[in-house]
Structure formats: C-alpha cells, structure tokens
Amino acid sequence: MKALCWEGINDVRVQDVPDPKVLDDKDVVLKVGLSTACGSDLHLLTGHIPFMQAGDVIGHEFMGEVVEVGPGVTRHKVGDRVVVASFIGCGECYYCKHDLWSLCDNTNTNPGITQALWGADPGGIFGYSHAMGGFRGSHAEYVRVPFADHTAIPIPEGVDDLSALFASDSVPTGWMGADLGGVQPGDTVAVWGCGAVGQMAARAAQLLGAERVLVIDRFDYRLRQAERTFGVETLNYQRVDVGAALREATGGRGPDVCIEAVGCEAHSDGPQYVYDQVKSKLKLETDRPIAVREAIHNCRKGGSVFVLGVFSGFVDKFPLGAVLNKGLTVRGAQQHGQRYIPMLLDRIAKGELSTGHLATHVMPLAEAPRGYQLFKDKEDDCVRSVFQP
C-alpha cells in the first residue's frame, strides 16, 4: 500500500509499505477515508521530536471504514464508519478507567525512552516517533488500530466524513484545554494560537459559557477564519500590544483562563525569540516556551493556564515566580480523546460545532508532501491539508 513516510528532517515521501494485519485479537484494520496534517507533525519534520526512524509512517488524525476485525473486538464490525482517537487506550488500566486516556499504561511499546525523559511513559500514539510507541501513522491507505473497542469511535449518521475527521484530535484537544482549564460561565478566555486546535479551544470556551473569547496569532487569514466562523475577538500580536489589549478587555485584571495552543516552536517579534533560538541551537534547551510565558504573564491573579501545545523536553526562563506569586493554576496534557469524542460528535451532529471549514486544502495522498509544504510554510492561506488515500 501507499503511505507518507518520514525520511529525515524536512523530508517526507509517499512510498510503498507492507499492508497492516491484525496482530492482536483486539485490533481492527481500517481503510482510511481521510487524514489530516497536524501542527504537532511539524515538530517531526523539523527534528524537534527525536526517536524518528527513516521509513516511519506519520499522521495521527483520521477516520475511515473498518475492513477487518480481530476476534476479541465486540463494538465494531466490518463496514462500520469510525473516527480514531490519536492516543491509543487499553480501557483497562488505572488511567483509562479514570478518563486519562493519553496516559494509558499499556499502549506505549517503548516505555523506557519516556520514563528516562519525563519520569513516566504516556500512552502510545499513531505516527509520532518510537518514543511514543512506534505505531504506524494514518497517512496511508490502511491502518492497524489496536484496542479498537476503545480507540475507534462510531460516527453518527448525519456527520459527514470531513466534519468527523477533526474529532480525531483537533476538537477534543481544544475542548480539553477549555474544560480542564476550568472555563466557567462569564469568564474571559484568551487563546494563544489560531490554528485548528486554537480555534476549537476558543469554540469550546464559548460553549462552556465564556462571555468573551480572544484569540492571538500573527496570521490574518487564520484570525479572519476564526472571527467569521465563531465570532471570537482576535488580536494580531504583530500589530497590537497583546498585554495591553487583554488588560483593557478585562478591567485591568487579565483573562480568567489562558490557553496555550502553539507548542515548542513558538514565534515572537521580541528579543525572547532570538534568545530561545540561540539556546535551542546550542542544545541548552529543547523547546521555545514563548506563548506559555506570555499566557502566565497575562493571566489574572488566581487564574488558570492550560498548555495544549506539544513540548518535548526542557525550557529556559520559565516564570515560576509569576505562577507562585499570582496564585495561578497551570495544567497541561495530551488529549484524552475517548473522554470527549462521543460527546463532540453529538455536538457536531447538532450543529453546535463547525469543523469542516478547517480543511482548506483537500488533496490525494499522493500529493501529501506538497500538502505538508503548504501547511508548514502557511502558503495559500492553508489552515489544514487533508489527504484522501
């Protein structure tokens, strides 16, 4: 079959790879209907996420049709249309039973790597390095889905493939930021990053009752899309003083909840950007936490900061003094998809959540390298590239 393979830094190619097979009685094989590039994939392309090997199939956000079922699968049958959570959950361990699915104890097949790096191993994820299990990714014609009774979720009638696609990762990730960030009715929420995840976090904040939602980015086409689709307020940090704008919007206090949806390669026009670039090139830090610093600095006293962006290791100049002296709650997580996806599919079916607008560039899998180039370089107003095998 054809699949998009990582061959090195900024080098992805569509190649022939072996067809997947059922390896465990809880597996299904899925014929991929749609998959999409994700902002966290760009960290693979630039080499920020280690433990990649040439030939690895990338991609983790997808939906499709079940074509083969292991004998231990009870919730799916051949022909079912499903969306797949990007993190694989066994459904039986302590973490899965407590709805902390991305922390599953049993799905990362290479736990020693992350135990040494982070002190514990999270769950396995499709197409995201051997540190996260080494599973083949979704930019392929077919994918093996382990623990399918928990990892694959049926798509309701009335939800089209394109809308369901983003319920795999972008929508639950954004929703988690607003939910676990503690958004309450009447709150003012600020979101750093206006890609798919940032837009979904903003919409989630609205649906959880936020009175005002402000989204921060530097790309006008993304800000316009969010404003047009969800009616949020937008701030281009290259044109306005974000801190002053947030204080003005909140009577001088700052937002109640700040959600960071940028990640380890954050950009800035200030001197901190140069500082972080130099530190990372010298291997004195692995990630650039610019948006995290800004969220902590601008959050109101006693407020909440939630980190959604992907970070791989260590950062410098973390404002711990601000966290302590402002009495902030700071949380972060990879998405607990199985906790949210069924509810989110129902909201999509009811028209409460719009997701299809994110797919600005839909193309055959054969053109996936071009799709990643468009996505990475923000060419042609690309928000998300979507691939059809």
C-alpha positions as CSV (number, residue, x, y, z in Angstrom):
1,M,0.0,0.0,0.0
2,K,1.0,3.7,-0.3
3,A,1.9,5.7,2.8
4,L,3.6,9.0,3.7
5,C,6.9,8.2,5.3
6,W,9.4,10.4,7.2
7,E,12.8,10.0,5.7
8,G,14.7,12.8,7.5
9,I,14.4,16.4,8.6
10,N,12.0,18.2,6.2
11,D,11.9,15.1,4.0
12,V,8.6,13.2,3.7
13,R,7.7,10.9,0.7
14,V,4.8,8.7,-0.4
15,Q,6.2,5.2,-0.7
16,D,5.2,1.6,-0.8
17,V,5.0,-0.1,2.7
18,P,3.6,-3.5,3.7
19,D,-0.2,-3.8,4.3
20,P,-1.2,-3.9,8.0
21,K,-2.5,-7.0,9.6
22,V,-4.5,-7.9,12.7
23,L,-1.7,-8.7,15.2
24,D,-3.9,-8.9,18.4
25,D,-7.4,-10.1,18.9
26,K,-8.4,-6.6,19.9
27,D,-7.2,-5.0,16.6
28,V,-9.1,-3.8,13.6
29,V,-7.7,-2.8,10.2
30,L,-9.2,0.4,9.0
31,K,-9.4,1.6,5.4
32,V,-8.5,5.3,5.8
33,G,-11.1,7.7,4.4
34,L,-9.5,11.0,5.4
35,S,-6.4,12.0,7.4
36,T,-5.1,15.5,8.1
37,A,-1.7,17.1,8.8
38,C,-1.5,18.4,12.4
39,G,0.6,21.2,13.7
40,S,2.4,18.8,16.0
41,D,3.6,16.9,13.0
42,L,5.7,19.9,12.0
43,H,7.8,19.2,15.1
44,L,8.7,15.8,13.5
45,L,9.6,17.5,10.2
46,T,11.9,20.0,11.8
47,G,13.6,17.4,14.1
48,H,12.3,18.8,17.4
49,I,10.9,15.4,18.3
50,P,13.7,12.7,18.4
51,F,13.5,9.0,18.0
52,M,12.2,9.0,14.5
53,Q,13.5,6.4,12.0
54,A,13.6,6.6,8.2
55,G,10.6,5.0,6.8
56,D,8.2,5.8,9.7
57,V,4.7,6.4,8.5
58,I,3.4,9.7,10.1
59,G,0.0,11.1,10.8
60,H,-2.4,10.7,13.8
61,E,-5.7,12.4,12.9
62,F,-8.0,10.2,10.8
63,M,-11.3,8.4,10.1
64,G,-12.3,5.6,7.9
65,E,-14.1,2.2,7.4
66,V,-13.5,-1.0,9.3
67,V,-12.4,-3.7,6.9
68,E,-11.0,-6.4,9.2
69,V,-11.9,-7.3,12.8
70,G,-10.0,-9.2,15.4
71,P,-11.8,-12.0,17.3
72,G,-11.7,-10.0,20.6
73,V,-13.4,-6.9,19.2
74,T,-17.0,-6.5,20.4
75,R,-18.0,-3.0,19.5
76,H,-17.2,-2.8,15.8
77,K,-17.9,-4.8,12.6
78,V,-16.7,-4.7,9.1
79,G,-18.2,-1.7,7.3
80,D,-18.5,0.5,10.3
81,R,-17.5,4.1,9.8
82,V,-15.4,5.3,12.7
83,V,-13.1,8.1,13.8
84,V,-10.0,7.1,15.7
85,A,-8.6,8.8,18.8
86,S,-4.9,9.8,18.2
87,F,-3.9,8.3,21.5
88,I,-4.4,4.6,21.9
89,G,-6.1,3.5,25.1
90,C,-6.4,-0.1,26.5
91,G,-9.5,0.7,28.5
92,E,-8.4,-1.4,31.5
93,C,-5.6,0.4,33.3
94,Y,-5.9,2.9,36.1
95,Y,-5.6,5.9,33.8
96,C,-8.1,4.7,31.2
97,K,-10.6,3.9,33.9
98,H,-10.1,7.5,35.2
99,D,-10.7,9.0,31.8
100,L,-7.0,10.0,31.4
101,W,-6.6,8.1,28.2
102,S,-3.4,9.7,26.8
103,L,-1.7,8.4,30.0
104,C,-2.6,4.7,29.3
105,D,-0.1,2.3,31.0
106,N,-0.3,-0.4,28.4
107,T,-0.1,1.1,24.9
108,N,3.4,2.6,24.7
109,T,5.6,-0.2,23.5
110,N,8.8,1.7,24.2
111,P,8.2,3.0,27.8
112,G,11.9,3.2,28.7
113,I,12.5,6.2,26.5
114,T,9.9,8.4,28.0
115,Q,10.4,7.1,31.5
116,A,14.0,8.3,31.3
117,L,13.0,11.6,29.7
118,W,9.8,12.5,31.7
119,G,9.8,10.2,34.7
120,A,6.9,8.2,33.3
121,D,5.6,6.9,30.0
122,P,2.4,8.2,28.4
123,G,0.2,6.1,26.1
124,G,1.1,5.2,22.5
125,I,0.1,7.5,19.6
126,F,-0.2,6.8,15.9
127,G,2.7,8.0,13.8
128,Y,4.6,10.0,16.4
129,S,8.1,8.6,16.9
130,H,9.4,5.5,18.6
131,A,9.3,7.2,22.0
132,M,5.5,7.2,21.7
133,G,5.3,3.5,20.7
134,G,6.5,3.5,17.1
135,F,3.0,2.8,15.7
136,R,2.4,3.4,12.0
137,G,0.6,6.6,11.3
138,S,-2.6,7.5,9.5
139,H,-1.3,9.0,6.2
140,A,-1.8,5.6,4.5
141,E,-4.3,3.5,2.7
142,Y,-4.8,1.2,5.7
143,V,-4.0,1.4,9.4
144,R,-4.0,-1.2,12.2
145,V,-5.9,0.2,15.2
146,P,-5.0,-1.5,18.5
147,F,-7.6,-1.8,21.3
148,A,-10.2,-0.8,18.8
149,D,-13.2,-1.1,21.1
150,H,-11.8,1.9,22.9
151,T,-9.6,3.7,20.3
152,A,-12.2,3.8,17.4
153,I,-15.5,5.6,18.0
154,P,-18.6,5.2,15.7
155,I,-19.5,8.2,13.6
156,P,-23.2,9.1,14.0
157,E,-25.4,9.3,10.9
158,G,-25.7,12.9,9.8
159,V,-22.0,13.7,10.5
160,D,-20.1,13.8,7.2
161,D,-16.5,12.4,6.9
162,L,-14.8,15.8,6.8
163,S,-16.5,17.1,9.9
164,A,-15.8,13.8,11.7
165,L,-12.2,13.8,10.8
166,F,-11.2,16.7,13.1
167,A,-13.0,14.9,16.1
168,S,-10.0,12.5,16.0
169,D,-7.6,15.1,17.6
170,S,-8.1,18.8,17.0
171,V,-11.6,19.1,18.5
172,P,-11.0,17.0,21.7
173,T,-7.6,18.7,22.2
174,G,-9.2,22.1,22.1
175,W,-12.1,21.1,24.2
176,M,-9.9,19.6,26.8
177,G,-8.0,22.9,27.2
178,A,-11.2,24.8,27.9
179,D,-12.7,22.0,30.1
180,L,-9.6,21.2,32.2
181,G,-8.6,24.8,32.1
182,G,-11.7,25.4,34.2
183,V,-13.7,27.8,31.9
184,Q,-16.8,29.0,33.7
185,P,-19.9,31.0,32.6
186,G,-19.0,34.7,32.4
187,D,-15.2,34.1,32.0
188,T,-12.9,36.0,29.7
189,V,-10.7,33.5,27.9
190,A,-7.5,34.2,25.9
191,V,-6.2,31.6,23.4
192,W,-2.7,31.7,22.0
193,G,-2.7,30.2,18.5
194,C,-5.4,30.3,15.9
195,G,-4.8,27.0,14.1
196,A,-7.3,24.2,14.2
197,V,-6.6,23.4,17.9
198,G,-6.7,27.0,19.0
199,Q,-10.0,27.6,17.1
200,M,-11.5,24.5,18.7
201,A,-10.4,25.7,22.2
202,A,-12.0,29.1,21.5
203,R,-15.3,27.5,20.4
204,A,-15.2,25.1,23.4
205,A,-14.8,28.1,25.7
206,Q,-17.9,29.8,24.1
207,L,-20.0,26.6,24.6
208,L,-18.9,26.3,28.2
209,G,-20.2,29.8,28.8
210,A,-17.3,32.2,28.4
211,E,-18.5,35.8,28.0
212,R,-15.5,36.9,25.9
213,V,-13.0,34.9,23.9
214,L,-9.9,36.5,22.4
215,V,-7.6,34.6,20.0
216,I,-4.0,35.6,19.4
217,D,-2.0,34.9,16.3
218,R,0.1,36.6,13.6
219,F,-1.6,35.2,10.5
220,D,-4.6,37.4,9.5
221,Y,-6.2,34.6,7.4
222,R,-6.5,32.4,10.4
223,L,-7.8,35.2,12.6
224,R,-10.3,36.1,10.0
225,Q,-11.5,32.5,9.7
226,A,-12.0,32.2,13.5
227,E,-13.8,35.6,13.7
228,R,-16.0,34.7,10.7
229,T,-16.9,31.2,11.9
230,F,-17.2,31.6,15.7
231,G,-17.5,35.4,16.3
232,V,-14.5,35.5,18.6
233,E,-12.4,38.6,19.1
234,T,-8.9,38.5,17.5
235,L,-5.5,40.1,18.2
236,N,-2.6,40.1,15.8
237,Y,0.4,40.3,18.1
238,Q,2.5,42.0,15.3
239,R,0.1,44.9,15.3
240,V,-1.1,45.3,18.9
241,D,0.3,45.2,22.4
242,V,-1.4,41.9,23.5
243,G,-0.9,42.5,27.2
244,A,-2.5,46.0,27.0
245,A,-5.4,44.7,24.9
246,L,-6.1,41.9,27.4
247,R,-6.0,44.2,30.4
248,E,-8.3,46.6,28.6
249,A,-10.7,43.8,27.9
250,T,-10.8,42.7,31.5
251,G,-10.9,45.9,33.5
252,G,-7.1,45.6,34.2
253,R,-7.2,42.1,35.7
254,G,-6.3,39.8,32.8
255,P,-8.1,36.8,31.4
256,D,-9.6,34.3,33.8
257,V,-8.3,31.4,31.7
258,C,-5.4,31.4,29.3
259,I,-5.0,28.5,26.8
260,E,-1.7,28.0,25.0
261,A,-2.2,26.2,21.7
262,V,1.2,26.9,20.0
263,G,3.8,24.5,21.2
264,C,7.5,24.1,21.2
265,E,8.4,26.2,18.2
266,A,6.6,29.4,19.1
267,H,7.3,32.6,17.3
268,S,7.7,36.1,18.6
269,D,8.8,39.6,17.4
270,G,10.6,40.3,20.7
271,P,14.1,39.5,21.9
272,Q,13.0,36.4,23.7
273,Y,12.5,34.7,20.2
274,V,16.2,35.3,19.4
275,Y,17.2,34.1,22.9
276,D,15.3,30.9,22.6
277,Q,16.5,30.2,19.1
278,V,20.1,30.6,20.2
279,K,19.6,28.4,23.3
280,S,17.9,25.6,21.2
281,K,20.6,25.7,18.5
282,L,23.2,25.3,21.3
283,K,21.2,22.4,22.8
284,L,20.8,24.3,26.0
285,E,17.1,23.9,25.8
286,T,14.8,21.8,23.6
287,D,11.7,23.9,23.3
288,R,10.7,27.6,22.9
289,P,8.1,28.4,25.5
290,I,7.3,31.9,24.3
291,A,3.5,31.6,24.3
292,V,3.5,29.8,27.7
293,R,5.4,32.7,29.2
294,E,3.0,35.2,27.8
295,A,0.0,33.3,29.0
296,I,1.4,33.1,32.5
297,H,2.4,36.8,32.5
298,N,-1.0,38.0,31.2
299,C,-3.3,35.7,33.2
300,R,-5.2,37.3,36.1
301,K,-4.2,36.6,39.6
302,G,-5.8,33.3,40.7
303,G,-6.5,32.4,37.1
304,S,-5.8,29.3,35.1
305,V,-3.3,28.5,32.4
306,F,-3.6,25.4,30.3
307,V,-0.8,24.2,28.0
308,L,-2.1,22.3,24.9
309,G,0.9,22.8,22.6
310,V,3.4,19.9,22.2
311,F,6.6,20.2,24.2
312,S,9.3,17.5,24.1
313,G,11.8,18.3,26.9
314,F,13.2,21.3,28.7
315,V,12.7,25.0,28.5
316,D,14.5,28.0,29.9
317,K,13.3,31.2,31.7
318,F,10.1,29.5,32.9
319,P,8.3,32.2,35.0
320,L,7.8,30.1,38.2
321,G,7.8,33.3,40.3
322,A,4.8,34.6,38.5
323,V,3.0,31.2,38.9
324,L,3.6,31.3,42.7
325,N,3.0,35.0,43.4
326,K,0.0,35.3,41.2
327,G,-1.6,32.1,42.6
328,L,-2.0,30.5,39.2
329,T,-3.1,27.0,38.3
330,V,-1.0,25.6,35.5
331,R,-2.0,22.4,33.8
332,G,-1.2,20.5,30.6
333,A,-2.0,17.3,28.9
334,Q,-2.1,15.4,25.7
335,Q,-5.7,14.9,24.6
336,H,-7.9,12.3,26.3
337,G,-9.9,11.7,23.1
338,Q,-12.0,8.8,24.3
339,R,-13.3,11.0,27.1
340,Y,-14.6,13.7,24.7
341,I,-15.1,12.3,21.2
342,P,-18.6,10.8,21.5
343,M,-20.0,14.0,23.1
344,L,-18.2,16.1,20.5
345,L,-19.6,14.1,17.6
346,D,-23.1,14.6,19.0
347,R,-22.4,18.4,19.2
348,I,-21.2,18.3,15.6
349,A,-24.4,16.5,14.5
350,K,-26.5,19.1,16.3
351,G,-24.7,22.0,14.5
352,E,-23.1,23.4,17.7
353,L,-19.5,22.7,16.4
354,S,-18.3,23.6,12.9
355,T,-15.1,21.8,11.9
356,G,-15.2,21.3,8.1
357,H,-14.0,24.9,7.5
358,L,-10.6,23.9,8.8
359,A,-10.0,21.7,5.7
360,T,-8.7,24.5,3.4
361,H,-6.7,22.1,1.1
362,V,-8.1,18.6,0.3
363,M,-5.9,16.5,-2.0
364,P,-5.0,12.9,-2.8
365,L,-2.5,11.1,-0.6
366,A,0.0,11.1,-3.5
367,E,0.2,14.9,-3.0
368,A,0.8,14.8,0.7
369,P,4.4,16.1,0.5
370,R,3.1,19.2,-1.2
371,G,0.3,19.4,1.4
372,Y,2.8,19.5,4.2
373,Q,4.8,22.2,2.4
374,L,1.7,24.3,2.1
375,F,0.8,23.7,5.8
376,K,4.3,24.3,7.1
377,D,5.0,27.5,5.2
378,K,1.4,28.8,5.6
379,E,1.1,29.2,1.8
380,D,-2.2,29.9,0.0
381,D,-3.9,30.6,3.4
382,C,-3.6,26.9,4.4
383,V,-5.1,26.1,7.7
384,R,-5.1,22.3,7.3
385,S,-4.1,20.0,4.5
386,V,-6.4,16.9,4.3
387,F,-5.4,13.7,2.4
388,Q,-7.6,11.2,0.6
389,P,-5.9,7.8,0.1
